[in-house]
Amino acid sequence: MLQPDLTQHVAEVVNPVSGAENRPRGAEMTHPEVENPFSFTPQLIRLHKDHELFEDGDIHRHMYLQDFFISDVEDKAALSVSEFACHIWGCSAVFSSLDDYEHHYNSLHRHVCCSCRRSLPSARLLDIHIQEWHDSLFALLAPKQDMYLCLVEGCGLKFRTTIQRKDHLIRIHKYPPDFRFDKNKKEKG
């Protein structure tokens, strides 16, 4: 198939004043036998809103909206659970919202010592608890060197006794003096 000369088509312009086509010189001489095979003039066609051309789109839109509203109702039904209980064995707490449950879980069940089941508010405090209460090497070294870490994250100071650590927390980190820092170890009888 013969392709029309692209430069010929690009160079053709319609004169806005007269409406006649202006061709560059020599354009008719290069390919006089080849006419432009494309002749398209856009026309505005107005169709009624119930025309069959729109039927497919209307059906798809209807199905989409139907699915959207059904899934919205299912989501609301799933979220409207009135009460649910904590899933941890032995805990009988009941909650009416997910936020309450998350707060309960994070404060009581997230950082639990596997030895004594004590719950601590952060992973750092859990590590310090395990080291001070359940590590036999810590018990041997504590009387000889500074082993008690500061409870504040980011502060790396160590102390010889828990009393020195408590004084540091009150003076430097502004802990309240009546704050319960840690339970004393029960002496074995």
Helices and strands as residue ranges (DSSP letters): H 6-11, E 13-14, E 21-22, H 27-30, G 52-54, H 55-79, E 84-85, E 94-95, H 98-108, E 111-112, E 119-120, H 123-134, H 136-141, E 148-149, E 158-159, H 162-171
